[in-house]
Amino acid sequence: MGRVIRVSLTGERAKLGEFAARDFAELVIGVERTLARACGHIVGRNVKAKGRRERLIERATRLRLVAVEPGSVVGVLELPDLTTSDEEGLGLSAESLAETALEQTLASAAGETDGPRDVIRSLVQLTEDLGVGTRYEALVLEEASPRKQRPPVVLDLAARERLRRVLEPEPTPAPGSLVGVLVEADFEHHTARLRTAARHAIEVKFDDELADQIQDALRQEASFEGEVAYDRETLVARSVKLRRIERPQQLILDSGAAEFWRGRTVPELAIEQGLGGRSQSLSALKVPDATPEEIEAFFAALRRDAG
């Protein structure tokens, strides 16, 4: 039997009957993705972000679900055992590739080592995709074997920020505004998640006095002003410390808007403009280049229009 790990999320929504099935799938897939990144570093091969993985790495990260425990939903996952020939080809002897990748992943998550950047980045992405800090309190990774060497690794908001600081220095926030839709909020921890038109998920931090405005803005587009922190590599907004929410004003046409489309004759327009109707005097019409015949034809057209 391969090595066993327990993966779970904690919080009010992490109970059977309330736990979203797609979140459980994202949890397992995210753990596999992180282990694959670790495997790539161990064997010295690049792991693509998308597409089919190399056969050996695919086998080493093909987790098997062996149990789901009650309470906060816990997935019990078994790592596969690779054959001796596979290990010898990689220069591994005491531990399989999967076990070594697990050790590296847990050590990185626990802060015991800085670890490979893409492994840490994958852990941060997993906590963001699962909504740690909004939907759930924390992601927990734990060895389920008698020979486990460390306590459970708990990845909550504070741990995620610690991992981010390993990736890069904390960016200096600058005043700015972001436009998007608040898809969820945690009023106990004063955090929310903003989804922009480009589908970027941005963490929103707010003070208690803005809680009512956050509630009113949920599921609606608005502009969020505050101190915005941007990712140094992608230049995409990562978080905002909120100061103010601006809701767009809906423009409503008044009841007289239909008047715009009503046709009017030339005399009617002249009267509305206070011109006193049409003039019947040729001398009042100052058109120096017009002949008397042309002026008469013009007035005849006006009379036909009025009649």
Secondary structure by P-SEA (a helix, b strand, c coil): ccbbbbbbccccccccccccaaaaaaaaaaaaaaaaaaaaaaacbbbbccccccaaaaaaacccccccccccbbbbbbbbbbcaaaaaaaccccccaaaaaaaaaaaaaaccccccaaaaaaaaaaaaaacccccccbbbbbbcccccccccccccaaaaaaaaaaacccccccccccccccccccccccbbbbbcccbbbbbbbbcccaaaaaaaaccbbbbbbccccccccccccccccccbbbbbbbbbbccccccccccccaaaaaaaaccccccccccccccccccaaaaaaaaaaaaaaac
